[in-house]
Amino acid sequence: MAHYKTEQDDWLIVYLKYLLFVFNFFFWVGGAAVLAVGIWTLVEKSGYLSVLASSTFAASAYILIFAGALVMVTGFLGFGAILREQKGCLSTYFCLLLIIFLVELVAGVLAHVYYQRLSDELKQHLNQTLAENYGQPGATQITASVDRLQQDFKCCGSNSSADWQHSTYILSREAEGRRVPDSCCKTVVTRCGQRAHPSNIYKVEGGCLTKLEQFLADHLLLMGAVGIGVACLQICGMVLTCCLHRRLQRHFY
């Protein structure tokens, strides 16, 4: 009977090892995806961050990068722990899974909170940025962000091109008679903003506010979906790690 139990334990250990190995592979791939999404957010979309009032969006991206890198390192540790059947390594692996789960939980909460107040923040801050900061000394980054925003989304102004009528830049001598910035033009050439006609500038309903809000909302949902997917994998991994750890204890003691 004892011999049967030993064979049964051996079979369960091998079965758990294969399951945990497969999980760890998908977990590592998920970590690579989290890391890629975080880096893509900062590298490709960092031009819009200057027009946001808070750094919550950027913070969520940085947390994803940290979590993704930690997942990949943990994945390598997991492969070693599974192959060697070392209980100490499995315990460390479990602790790292728990830490990553908590980090992603924080990122998820930040993204959810920011998603809830996204519309109000954009309405207040984008209008202020266009009116007070655009084209001003020391605000080069903000000016470049607004120009890129208007060109990328093919829009002009916060709600409409009329928003630029109250801009400090447009009312200044530096505007040289422009009615809107040149980045509002469908074909950008020097001083093209002097002619605010629909054939020349973007007259998009809802302006840049609607498009930026939709872009950020979609991106937050993407970050949340990737984070939730990896978090679900982690829960499975923690359960499998606990089961394998207990089986190894019973097998050797």
C-alpha beads as a LAMMPS data file, in Angstrom:
LAMMPS data file: protein, C-alpha beads

253 atoms
252 bonds

1 atom types
1 bond types

-500.0 500.0 xlo xhi
-500.0 500.0 ylo yhi
-500.0 500.0 zlo zhi

Masses

1 110.0

Atoms # bond

1 1 1 0.000 0.000 0.000
2 1 1 2.847 2.363 0.904
3 1 1 4.498 1.497 -2.417
4 1 1 1.285 2.429 -4.245
5 1 1 1.132 5.802 -2.466
6 1 1 4.736 6.533 -3.408
7 1 1 4.044 5.763 -7.068
8 1 1 0.910 7.873 -6.907
9 1 1 2.849 10.788 -5.379
10 1 1 5.512 10.460 -8.085
11 1 1 2.828 10.580 -10.778
12 1 1 1.144 13.636 -9.212
13 1 1 4.469 15.453 -8.886
14 1 1 5.292 14.849 -12.560
15 1 1 1.778 15.934 -13.575
16 1 1 2.003 19.130 -11.473
17 1 1 5.466 19.874 -12.857
18 1 1 4.194 19.693 -16.434
19 1 1 1.192 21.875 -15.629
20 1 1 3.352 24.441 -13.838
21 1 1 5.887 24.383 -16.674
22 1 1 3.162 25.116 -19.245
23 1 1 1.708 27.826 -17.006
24 1 1 5.137 29.384 -16.515
25 1 1 5.680 29.554 -20.276
26 1 1 2.408 31.443 -20.831
27 1 1 3.160 33.545 -17.751
28 1 1 6.538 34.541 -19.239
29 1 1 4.892 35.382 -22.588
30 1 1 2.310 37.447 -20.686
31 1 1 5.113 39.305 -18.942
32 1 1 6.684 40.112 -22.294
33 1 1 3.288 41.445 -23.464
34 1 1 2.916 43.614 -20.339
35 1 1 6.436 44.979 -20.810
36 1 1 5.782 45.688 -24.501
37 1 1 2.517 47.542 -23.791
38 1 1 4.192 49.673 -21.109
39 1 1 7.160 50.589 -23.319
40 1 1 4.898 51.250 -26.320
41 1 1 2.775 53.604 -24.211
42 1 1 5.763 55.690 -23.148
43 1 1 7.722 55.630 -26.412
44 1 1 4.956 56.031 -28.977
45 1 1 2.390 57.997 -26.991
46 1 1 4.567 60.095 -24.670
47 1 1 3.937 63.124 -26.886
48 1 1 0.445 63.461 -25.402
49 1 1 1.470 63.191 -21.742
50 1 1 2.334 66.892 -21.454
51 1 1 -1.286 67.917 -22.028
52 1 1 -2.506 65.818 -19.077
53 1 1 -2.937 67.426 -15.669
54 1 1 -1.752 64.413 -13.660
55 1 1 0.957 61.796 -14.094
56 1 1 -1.391 58.870 -13.352
57 1 1 -1.405 57.661 -16.967
58 1 1 2.402 57.667 -17.128
59 1 1 2.636 56.068 -13.665
60 1 1 0.418 53.189 -14.806
61 1 1 2.713 52.638 -17.793
62 1 1 5.849 52.656 -15.616
63 1 1 4.255 50.150 -13.228
64 1 1 3.423 47.896 -16.186
65 1 1 7.047 48.055 -17.364
66 1 1 8.302 47.182 -13.887
67 1 1 5.781 44.356 -13.528
68 1 1 6.552 42.990 -17.010
69 1 1 10.298 42.929 -16.362
70 1 1 9.747 41.277 -12.979
71 1 1 7.453 38.686 -14.584
72 1 1 10.114 37.723 -17.123
73 1 1 12.807 37.377 -14.447
74 1 1 10.394 35.405 -12.263
75 1 1 9.575 33.177 -15.233
76 1 1 13.224 32.160 -15.586
77 1 1 13.371 31.448 -11.852
78 1 1 10.210 29.376 -12.196
79 1 1 11.706 27.200 -14.921
80 1 1 14.732 26.504 -12.716
81 1 1 12.597 25.761 -9.650
82 1 1 10.386 23.345 -11.572
83 1 1 13.256 21.425 -13.156
84 1 1 15.264 21.143 -9.929
85 1 1 12.252 20.474 -7.679
86 1 1 13.761 22.706 -4.987
87 1 1 11.231 23.691 -2.343
88 1 1 13.168 26.859 -1.459
89 1 1 13.097 28.072 -5.055
90 1 1 9.392 27.244 -5.296
91 1 1 8.729 29.307 -2.160
92 1 1 10.657 32.250 -3.643
93 1 1 8.780 31.805 -6.903
94 1 1 5.453 31.909 -5.053
95 1 1 6.448 35.091 -3.161
96 1 1 7.464 36.823 -6.388
97 1 1 4.156 35.837 -8.000
98 1 1 2.351 37.386 -5.055
99 1 1 4.409 40.600 -5.276
100 1 1 3.747 40.903 -9.023
101 1 1 0.037 40.320 -8.427
102 1 1 -0.032 43.182 -5.883
103 1 1 1.926 45.496 -8.223
104 1 1 -0.502 44.826 -11.066
105 1 1 -3.415 45.316 -8.673
106 1 1 -2.062 48.796 -7.837
107 1 1 -1.654 49.576 -11.554
108 1 1 -5.200 48.368 -12.189
109 1 1 -6.619 50.550 -9.417
110 1 1 -4.713 53.590 -10.715
111 1 1 -5.954 52.984 -14.257
112 1 1 -9.552 52.535 -13.045
113 1 1 -9.472 55.698 -10.909
114 1 1 -7.945 57.684 -13.747
115 1 1 -10.505 56.310 -16.199
116 1 1 -13.328 57.574 -13.980
117 1 1 -12.028 61.150 -13.839
118 1 1 -10.482 61.258 -17.325
119 1 1 -13.230 63.300 -18.981
120 1 1 -13.342 66.012 -16.284
121 1 1 -9.549 66.356 -16.219
122 1 1 -9.290 66.726 -19.972
123 1 1 -12.108 69.276 -20.169
124 1 1 -10.502 71.475 -17.526
125 1 1 -6.848 71.076 -18.415
126 1 1 -6.874 70.981 -22.224
127 1 1 -8.778 74.263 -22.494
128 1 1 -6.368 75.882 -20.036
129 1 1 -3.337 74.503 -21.872
130 1 1 -4.503 75.868 -25.226
131 1 1 -5.451 79.245 -23.777
132 1 1 -2.545 79.908 -21.407
133 1 1 0.425 77.657 -22.147
134 1 1 0.616 77.069 -25.882
135 1 1 3.410 78.990 -27.606
136 1 1 4.666 80.533 -24.377
137 1 1 8.343 80.774 -23.309
138 1 1 9.350 77.729 -21.259
139 1 1 6.422 75.676 -22.566
140 1 1 8.141 74.158 -25.601
141 1 1 7.186 70.600 -24.665
142 1 1 3.525 71.490 -24.179
143 1 1 3.468 73.348 -27.498
144 1 1 5.001 70.354 -29.292
145 1 1 2.497 68.009 -27.601
146 1 1 -0.492 70.099 -28.721
147 1 1 0.887 70.352 -32.269
148 1 1 1.392 66.602 -32.449
149 1 1 -2.054 65.993 -30.944
150 1 1 -3.784 68.144 -33.567
151 1 1 -1.872 66.587 -36.448
152 1 1 -2.215 62.967 -35.289
153 1 1 -5.938 63.218 -34.565
154 1 1 -6.682 65.673 -37.403
155 1 1 -8.456 68.097 -35.068
156 1 1 -8.221 71.734 -34.036
157 1 1 -8.871 73.174 -30.583
158 1 1 -10.269 71.566 -27.483
159 1 1 -13.918 71.532 -28.585
160 1 1 -13.568 73.385 -31.899
161 1 1 -11.201 75.699 -33.742
162 1 1 -13.012 78.624 -32.090
163 1 1 -11.256 77.802 -28.808
164 1 1 -8.073 79.371 -30.197
165 1 1 -9.709 82.818 -30.283
166 1 1 -9.032 83.116 -26.547
167 1 1 -5.471 81.798 -26.695
168 1 1 -2.676 84.013 -25.364
169 1 1 -0.525 82.905 -28.282
170 1 1 -3.089 83.763 -30.983
171 1 1 -3.674 87.184 -29.389
172 1 1 0.055 87.906 -29.247
173 1 1 2.340 89.455 -31.863
174 1 1 4.203 86.145 -32.195
175 1 1 1.143 84.633 -33.906
176 1 1 1.719 86.968 -36.887
177 1 1 -1.976 87.180 -37.680
178 1 1 -2.695 83.461 -37.312
179 1 1 -6.238 82.601 -36.301
180 1 1 -5.197 79.071 -35.313
181 1 1 -1.786 77.376 -34.977
182 1 1 -0.292 75.966 -38.163
183 1 1 -0.738 72.435 -36.739
184 1 1 -4.496 72.841 -37.318
185 1 1 -3.927 72.907 -41.062
186 1 1 -4.666 69.923 -43.249
187 1 1 -1.433 70.673 -45.104
188 1 1 1.049 72.326 -42.759
189 1 1 3.035 75.203 -44.210
190 1 1 4.336 78.372 -42.544
191 1 1 1.510 80.756 -41.517
192 1 1 -1.181 78.466 -42.953
193 1 1 -3.123 79.141 -39.737
194 1 1 -3.935 82.647 -40.947
195 1 1 -6.794 81.234 -43.006
196 1 1 -9.353 79.514 -40.757
197 1 1 -11.511 77.997 -43.491
198 1 1 -12.861 74.393 -43.417
199 1 1 -10.973 73.662 -46.634
200 1 1 -7.735 74.624 -44.894
201 1 1 -8.071 73.581 -41.236
202 1 1 -9.673 70.659 -39.427
203 1 1 -13.265 71.355 -38.374
204 1 1 -13.909 68.174 -36.405
205 1 1 -17.044 67.941 -34.290
206 1 1 -16.010 67.639 -30.642
207 1 1 -12.493 68.882 -31.366
208 1 1 -9.390 67.225 -29.956
209 1 1 -11.021 66.649 -26.577
210 1 1 -13.315 63.865 -27.791
211 1 1 -10.580 62.136 -29.773
212 1 1 -7.969 62.303 -26.997
213 1 1 -10.478 61.102 -24.425
214 1 1 -11.386 58.096 -26.580
215 1 1 -7.735 57.334 -27.272
216 1 1 -6.785 57.384 -23.574
217 1 1 -9.864 55.374 -22.586
218 1 1 -9.062 52.678 -25.158
219 1 1 -5.451 52.599 -24.030
220 1 1 -6.383 52.284 -20.368
221 1 1 -8.734 49.424 -21.236
222 1 1 -5.893 47.715 -23.137
223 1 1 -3.521 48.081 -20.178
224 1 1 -6.222 46.811 -17.842
225 1 1 -7.045 43.804 -20.041
226 1 1 -3.388 42.763 -20.308
227 1 1 -2.900 43.215 -16.563
228 1 1 -6.023 41.198 -15.695
229 1 1 -4.997 38.410 -18.066
230 1 1 -1.567 38.068 -16.467
231 1 1 -3.081 38.358 -12.974
232 1 1 -5.395 35.408 -13.725
233 1 1 -2.374 33.391 -14.837
234 1 1 -0.635 34.311 -11.588
235 1 1 -3.503 33.011 -9.463
236 1 1 -3.328 29.682 -11.325
237 1 1 0.433 29.672 -10.878
238 1 1 0.257 30.305 -7.136
239 1 1 -2.231 27.455 -6.708
240 1 1 -0.095 25.051 -8.759
241 1 1 3.071 26.132 -6.921
242 1 1 1.449 25.500 -3.549
243 1 1 0.241 22.057 -4.674
244 1 1 3.679 21.067 -6.008
245 1 1 5.396 22.383 -2.879
246 1 1 3.105 20.334 -0.605
247 1 1 3.548 17.198 -2.728
248 1 1 7.317 17.542 -2.589
249 1 1 7.155 17.885 1.191
250 1 1 5.061 14.730 1.497
251 1 1 7.302 12.881 -0.949
252 1 1 10.587 13.602 0.807
253 1 1 9.400 13.551 4.430

Bonds

1 1 1 2
2 1 2 3
3 1 3 4
4 1 4 5
5 1 5 6
6 1 6 7
7 1 7 8
8 1 8 9
9 1 9 10
10 1 10 11
11 1 11 12
12 1 12 13
13 1 13 14
14 1 14 15
15 1 15 16
16 1 16 17
17 1 17 18
18 1 18 19
19 1 19 20
20 1 20 21
21 1 21 22
22 1 22 23
23 1 23 24
24 1 24 25
25 1 25 26
26 1 26 27
27 1 27 28
28 1 28 29
29 1 29 30
30 1 30 31
31 1 31 32
32 1 32 33
33 1 33 34
34 1 34 35
35 1 35 36
36 1 36 37
37 1 37 38
38 1 38 39
39 1 39 40
40 1 40 41
41 1 41 42
42 1 42 43
43 1 43 44
44 1 44 45
45 1 45 46
46 1 46 47
47 1 47 48
48 1 48 49
49 1 49 50
50 1 50 51
51 1 51 52
52 1 52 53
53 1 53 54
54 1 54 55
55 1 55 56
56 1 56 57
57 1 57 58
58 1 58 59
59 1 59 60
60 1 60 61
61 1 61 62
62 1 62 63
63 1 63 64
64 1 64 65
65 1 65 66
66 1 66 67
67 1 67 68
68 1 68 69
69 1 69 70
70 1 70 71
71 1 71 72
72 1 72 73
73 1 73 74
74 1 74 75
75 1 75 76
76 1 76 77
77 1 77 78
78 1 78 79
79 1 79 80
80 1 80 81
81 1 81 82
82 1 82 83
83 1 83 84
84 1 84 85
85 1 85 86
86 1 86 87
87 1 87 88
88 1 88 89
89 1 89 90
90 1 90 91
91 1 91 92
92 1 92 93
93 1 93 94
94 1 94 95
95 1 95 96
96 1 96 97
97 1 97 98
98 1 98 99
99 1 99 100
100 1 100 101
101 1 101 102
102 1 102 103
103 1 103 104
104 1 104 105
105 1 105 106
106 1 106 107
107 1 107 108
108 1 108 109
109 1 109 110
110 1 110 111
111 1 111 112
112 1 112 113
113 1 113 114
114 1 114 115
115 1 115 116
116 1 116 117
117 1 117 118
118 1 118 119
119 1 119 120
120 1 120 121
121 1 121 122
122 1 122 123
123 1 123 124
124 1 124 125
125 1 125 126
126 1 126 127
127 1 127 128
128 1 128 129
129 1 129 130
130 1 130 131
131 1 131 132
132 1 132 133
133 1 133 134
134 1 134 135
135 1 135 136
136 1 136 137
137 1 137 138
138 1 138 139
139 1 139 140
140 1 140 141
141 1 141 142
142 1 142 143
143 1 143 144
144 1 144 145
145 1 145 146
146 1 146 147
147 1 147 148
148 1 148 149
149 1 149 150
150 1 150 151
151 1 151 152
152 1 152 153
153 1 153 154
154 1 154 155
155 1 155 156
156 1 156 157
157 1 157 158
158 1 158 159
159 1 159 160
160 1 160 161
161 1 161 162
162 1 162 163
163 1 163 164
164 1 164 165
165 1 165 166
166 1 166 167
167 1 167 168
168 1 168 169
169 1 169 170
170 1 170 171
171 1 171 172
172 1 172 173
173 1 173 174
174 1 174 175
175 1 175 176
176 1 176 177
177 1 177 178
178 1 178 179
179 1 179 180
180 1 180 181
181 1 181 182
182 1 182 183
183 1 183 184
184 1 184 185
185 1 185 186
186 1 186 187
187 1 187 188
188 1 188 189
189 1 189 190
190 1 190 191
191 1 191 192
192 1 192 193
193 1 193 194
194 1 194 195
195 1 195 196
196 1 196 197
197 1 197 198
198 1 198 199
199 1 199 200
200 1 200 201
201 1 201 202
202 1 202 203
203 1 203 204
204 1 204 205
205 1 205 206
206 1 206 207
207 1 207 208
208 1 208 209
209 1 209 210
210 1 210 211
211 1 211 212
212 1 212 213
213 1 213 214
214 1 214 215
215 1 215 216
216 1 216 217
217 1 217 218
218 1 218 219
219 1 219 220
220 1 220 221
221 1 221 222
222 1 222 223
223 1 223 224
224 1 224 225
225 1 225 226
226 1 226 227
227 1 227 228
228 1 228 229
229 1 229 230
230 1 230 231
231 1 231 232
232 1 232 233
233 1 233 234
234 1 234 235
235 1 235 236
236 1 236 237
237 1 237 238
238 1 238 239
239 1 239 240
240 1 240 241
241 1 241 242
242 1 242 243
243 1 243 244
244 1 244 245
245 1 245 246
246 1 246 247
247 1 247 248
248 1 248 249
249 1 249 250
250 1 250 251
251 1 251 252
252 1 252 253
